[in-house]
Amino acid sequence: MHIGDIKDVELDQLHALSISVRWPHRAEDWEFLRQTGSGIVALDEIGRVMGSAMWFPHGDGFATIGMVITSPRLQTNGTGQWLMNGILDKVAGRRLSLSATQAARRLYLSLDFKPEKTVYQCQGEARIAKDFASLALGGKVRQLGADDLEAILRLDTIAFGADRSELLRRLDEQSIGYGLFHGADLQAFALCRPFGRGHVVGPVVALNDADAIAVVAPHVARHAGQFLRLDTHMETGDFASYVSQCGMIVYDTVLTMSLGNHPANRNKAVAGTMATYALVSQALG
């Protein structure tokens, strides 16, 4: 096999690769990722895509790694490590984060990635959680518009610990968002876009569980009876309970792992500070 650029191969080959490992990505999801980041593919002697790996820079010093896939018949012959070594050469000097499946954790541990926190992949047919309909709020929830983008970028940078402005601008083009406002100030937001089998809610950024629930609720109502997904680090508390009662039960888990020094509040809900309640995706953080 040899290494190629992910942007030089046919989209249907990438789609077939993710189908082979039962990942839900549509061709459109792959194309969004190719426009957002960079990547490499493992090609066999006749140009078939047998593996992939991508990286997504956020600001100057941070990147997420994702879409690390190897064809099922090659998963025991070191293809994953070969691809990861190719990625690490290209992102040298950056702080890194990725979402590790159970099968891939040994590989990432061997590359000095450190376990950080579990991600709960919650999905199912959305329904309105009536027990949470009367939560008291100190502000007003409304749909976000173009004038709110700068406030979204500011809150996301605080919560995520890195500047994802370029990614959020791309997401804004294909997402519907709701925000919680105290006066003119944005206090929480949630975006939702088409992905996989239906729609995915993320990112969700808020100060506390009640605010996070408030901005996710309109998306649940909008997609009631339809497939909805949300990936979160929140295992317990009102937000986790709300997501479950909305029909999005835990389908799978992955483990956030990191390489390099990260902000102390990363992936933690600390009282009085902005937190990321739902990921953009497992590949993008």
N, C-alpha and C positions, 0 to 999 in steps of 0.2 A: 504494500500500500504506500501511498504518498499523500502529503498534505496539500490541500487546496484552500482558496479563499471561499468563505461561505457565500459571498455575494456573486460568485461566478457559476454557481450550480443552479439547476432548475428547481423552482419552488416545489414542484410536485415530488421531487426526490426527498427533500427535507420533510415534507408532509408524510410521505411513506415511512420515513425513518421514525418519526414520533408515533405513528400508528403502530409500528412494529413492537414498541414497548408500552403500548396502551396509554399514551399521553393524549390529552384531549385537544391539543392545539389544531386549529384550522389553518389552512394555507394563509388566510388573512392575518392570523396571529404571528405566523412565521415572518411574513413580510414586514409587519410592524417592528418585530425584533431586529430584523436585518437593517431597517432604516434607523433604528435607535442605537445599535451597537455594532461590534465587529466580531468576527469569528473565523474558525477554521473547520475544515471537514477532512475526514479520512476517506480517500478514494481508492478503490481497487484498480486492478490493471486495465479494466475496461470502462473506468470512470463512474462506477456506481458509488453512491454515498453510503459508507459503512459506519460513520460516526460523526459527531459534531461537538463543538464546544464554543461558547460565546462569552464575551465580556462587555460590560456596559459602564463607561466612565461617568462618574458624577463629580463634577468639579475637578480640581487638579490632583488631588491626593487620594481618591477613593474610587473603587470600582466593585461592581457585583459580577459574579461569574454564574453562568447558567446554561441551560440547554446542552448539558454534557450528556450525550447519548451515544451508546454503542449498539450496533446491531446485536440481537440476542445471541447469534452464533459466534460472536467475537468477544463476549463479555468476560471470558476467563483467560484471554491471551495478552493482557497488558495494553489493550488499545486505549482504555480510559486514561491510564497513567501517561501514555504517549501524548495524547491530546492535551492533558492538563499541563505537562511540561512545556508544550508549545505555547499554551496560554500564559503561563507564569513568566516566560521569557518576555512576553509583550507587555505585561503589566508590572514589571519590576519597579519597586519603589512606591507603589500604591498600597494603601490599606485595602484589604479584600474581604468580601463576604459572599457566602453561597448558601444554598439550601441543599442539604445532603439527604438522599434517600437512605434507607437502612442498608441497602446493598453497597452503597458508595462510601459509607463512613470510614471504613478501614483505609481506603485509598486516601481520603482527605486527611485523616490523622497521620498517615505516613508522610504527607507533605507539610506537616506542622500546623494545619488548621486546628483551631481550638473550639470545642463545643460551646455554644452560647445559650440558645433557648429553643424549645420545641415550637414548631409552627403547626397549627391545627387547620387542616383543610376541611372547611365546613361547606356543605352543599346539599341541595335538595329542592323540592318544590316549595316555593316561598308562600308563606301565609302570614297574616297579621297576628302579632302576639298581643292579645287583648289585655293581658295583665300589665303591660307596660304603656298603655294608652294614656294614662293620667299622670305621668311623671311631670313634676313641676320644673319649669325652666325659667331662667332669668333673662331670656332673650327671645328672638323671633327666628324661625327657620324659613328660609326662602330658597328658590332655585338660584344658582349662581350664574353670573353673566360674564362677559368679556372684561368688564371693569373690575371684577373681583380677582383676576388672575394674579396680580402682584401680591395680594394678601395671602392667597393660597400658597404661593412660592415661599413667602416668608415663614408661614407656619410649618410647612413641610420641612424646611431647612432646620428649624429649631428642633422638631421632633425626630427627624431622621439622623441628624448629626453630620450631614453632608449636603452640598448644593446639587439638587436634582432638577434645576430649572429647565434644562433642555428637555428632559424626559417629561416633566409636567406640562410643558407647552405642547408637546406632541399628544399627550393624553387628553388635554383639554379639547383638542380638535375632534375627538371621537367619543367623548364622555358627556354624560349629563351629571351635574353636581348640585348638591344642596349644602347650604351653610347655615350655621347658627350665628346670629349677630346680636351683640349687645350694643345697642345704638348703631353707630356706623362701623364698629369694630368686629371683624370676623374672629370668632372664638373656636370654631370647629368646622370641619368640612368632610364630605364623603363624595367620591366620584364613582361612577358606574359606567361600564362599557361592554359591548359585545365581546365574548370570549368563549372558546370551547363549545360546550353543549348549550350555552345560553348567554347569561351575563355574569360578570364578576364585579363585586363592590370593592373598591380599593384605589388609591389609599384612603384610609379614614384617619384623620388627625383630630385629637380633642384633648381637653384638660382632664376629663373624668368620664366615668362610664355613662352617666346621664346625658352628657353632651354628645358622646359618641352614638348612643342610641337614638338621640333626636335627629341626627343627620343621616343615619342609615334607614330610619323608619320610612321616609318617603320613597326610597328605592324599593323597599319590601312591598309597599302598597302598590307601586307602579308595576311590579313584576309578580304580583300575587297569582298563584297558579302556574307559574313558569319556573324553569330551572334557574337557580341563583346560587352563586358561590361567593365565599368570603374566606380569606386566609388570615389567621390571626395568631398572635403569640399569647393571647389572653386565655388562660385555662379555666379560671374561676372568676366569680364576681358577677355583677349585674349584666355586664356586656356579654360575657360568655353565655349566661343563661338566656339572655334575649335572643342571641343568634340561634341557639338551639330551639327555642320556642317558635321562632320564625320558620322552622322547617329545615334549617341548614345544620344538619347534624355532622359530627366528625366522621369524615369518610377515610381520611388517611393523615399521617403526620410525616413531617420531615424535620430535620434539625438544622437551625441556623448555625453556621460555623464561620469563624473569622480568622484572619491572618493579619497581624500588625496591631497597633494600639488604637482602640476605638473609644469614643466619648463614654463617660461613666453612665450616662442616662440612656444609652442605646438599648432599644428593645425593652425598656422598663417603664412601667406606669408609676411615676413618682409624683406624689401629691404636689400640686401647684406648678407642674411643668407639662408642656405639650408632649404627647405620646402618640406613636403610630399604632393605632388600634387594628388596622388591617393593611396588609401589604398590597402594593401594586400587583405583584405576582411573585412566585417563588424565584424566578430568574432575576427580577428587577429589584427585589427587596421592598 
